[in-house]
Amino acid sequence: RVQLAESGGGSVQTGGSLRLSCAASGYSYRTNCMGWFRQAPGKEREGVAGIHTGTTVARYADSVKGRFTISQDNSKTTVYLQMNSLTPEDTAVYYCAARLPCLDPNQLLSAPEENSFWGQGTQVTVSS
């Protein structure tokens, strides 16, 4: 059974940092795209960052460029989202997603309805 298990959410003040983790299990693909989406109350889901686990090419939403960094571990089954300089606008439930096959993380971010797997989500709350 495929699982994407997120962890690392929590509450911080403006300017703080958090690191999210997403561990994939239950499938054997080592080359795919993984990434993060977020959804705030009353807002549409937004693709935040994605990475191709084979090429390590990463893509980011304009709203997080320069503040968030996506990375992966050597096994290519866990991705991380380092979030710095957080603001209240970053408050949302963050979801991990995986897409396979995948040539570029933009595929994962731009067509979420076609993504293969999703995690349960982890809450990130940034207070002013």
C-alpha positions as CSV (number, residue, x, y, z in Angstrom):
1,R,0.0,0.0,0.0
2,V,1.4,3.3,-1.0
3,Q,1.8,5.9,1.7
4,L,3.1,9.4,1.8
5,A,3.6,10.4,5.5
6,E,4.1,14.0,6.3
7,S,5.6,15.4,9.4
8,G,7.1,18.6,10.7
9,G,4.1,21.0,10.8
10,G,3.4,23.3,13.7
11,S,3.1,26.8,14.8
12,V,5.7,29.5,14.6
13,Q,5.8,33.3,14.7
14,T,6.4,35.5,11.7
15,G,10.0,35.2,10.5
16,G,10.4,31.7,11.9
17,S,11.2,28.5,10.1
18,L,9.8,25.0,9.8
19,R,10.9,21.9,8.0
20,L,8.4,19.5,6.6
21,S,9.2,15.9,5.7
22,C,7.4,13.5,3.4
23,A,8.4,9.8,3.5
24,A,7.1,7.6,0.7
25,S,6.6,3.9,1.1
26,G,4.9,1.1,-0.7
27,Y,6.2,1.7,-4.2
28,S,9.4,0.8,-5.8
29,Y,9.9,3.8,-8.2
30,R,13.0,5.8,-7.4
31,T,12.5,8.2,-10.2
32,N,9.4,10.4,-10.0
33,C,8.4,13.8,-8.9
34,M,7.5,14.7,-5.4
35,G,6.4,18.0,-4.0
36,W,4.2,20.1,-1.8
37,F,0.9,21.8,-2.1
38,R,-0.9,23.9,0.4
39,Q,-4.5,25.0,1.0
40,A,-5.6,27.8,3.3
41,P,-9.2,28.1,4.5
42,G,-11.3,29.6,1.7
43,K,-8.5,29.5,-0.8
44,E,-7.7,27.2,-3.7
45,R,-5.0,24.6,-3.4
46,E,-1.6,26.0,-4.4
47,G,1.4,24.1,-5.7
48,V,4.4,25.2,-3.6
49,A,7.5,23.3,-4.6
50,G,8.4,20.1,-6.5
51,I,11.5,18.1,-7.2
52,H,12.3,15.4,-9.8
53,T,13.9,12.7,-7.7
54,G,16.1,11.6,-10.6
55,T,17.5,14.9,-11.9
56,T,16.9,16.9,-8.7
57,V,15.5,19.7,-10.8
58,A,13.3,21.8,-8.5
59,R,10.5,24.2,-9.2
60,Y,8.9,26.7,-6.9
61,A,5.8,28.9,-6.8
62,D,6.7,32.6,-7.0
63,S,5.2,33.2,-3.6
64,V,7.9,31.0,-1.9
65,K,11.0,31.5,-4.1
66,G,13.9,32.5,-2.0
67,R,12.3,31.4,1.2
68,F,11.5,27.7,0.7
69,T,13.8,25.0,-0.4
70,I,12.8,21.5,-1.4
71,S,15.3,18.6,-1.1
72,Q,15.5,14.9,-0.9
73,D,17.4,12.3,1.0
74,N,19.9,9.8,-0.6
75,S,17.3,7.1,-0.9
76,K,15.1,9.4,-2.9
77,T,12.1,8.3,-0.9
78,T,11.9,11.3,1.5
79,V,11.6,14.9,0.5
80,Y,11.9,17.9,2.7
81,L,10.6,21.4,2.5
82,Q,12.6,23.9,4.4
83,M,10.5,27.0,5.0
84,N,12.2,30.2,6.2
85,S,11.0,33.7,6.7
86,L,7.5,32.5,7.3
87,T,4.6,34.9,7.2
88,P,0.9,34.5,8.2
89,E,0.2,34.2,4.5
90,D,2.0,30.8,4.6
91,T,-0.6,29.4,7.1
92,A,-2.2,26.4,5.5
93,V,-2.5,22.7,5.5
94,Y,0.5,21.4,3.5
95,Y,0.1,18.2,1.5
96,C,2.8,16.0,0.0
97,A,2.2,14.6,-3.5
98,A,4.0,12.2,-5.8
99,R,3.6,11.8,-9.5
100,L,4.8,9.0,-11.7
101,P,5.8,9.0,-14.4
102,C,7.1,12.5,-14.4
103,L,9.5,14.4,-16.5
104,D,9.5,17.7,-14.7
105,P,8.2,18.9,-11.4
106,N,6.0,21.4,-13.2
107,Q,3.9,18.5,-14.3
108,L,3.2,17.7,-10.6
109,L,2.6,21.3,-9.7
110,S,0.5,22.3,-12.6
111,A,-1.9,19.4,-12.8
112,P,-2.5,18.2,-9.3
113,E,-5.6,16.2,-10.3
114,E,-3.3,13.9,-12.2
115,N,-0.9,13.3,-9.3
116,S,-0.6,9.7,-8.3
117,F,-0.5,9.8,-4.5
118,W,-1.2,12.3,-1.8
119,G,-0.4,12.5,1.9
120,Q,-2.9,13.4,4.7
121,G,-1.6,16.9,5.2
122,T,0.1,18.7,8.0
123,Q,-0.9,22.0,9.5
124,V,1.4,25.0,9.4
125,T,0.3,28.1,11.4
126,V,2.3,31.3,11.3
127,S,1.2,34.0,13.8
128,S,2.0,37.7,13.6
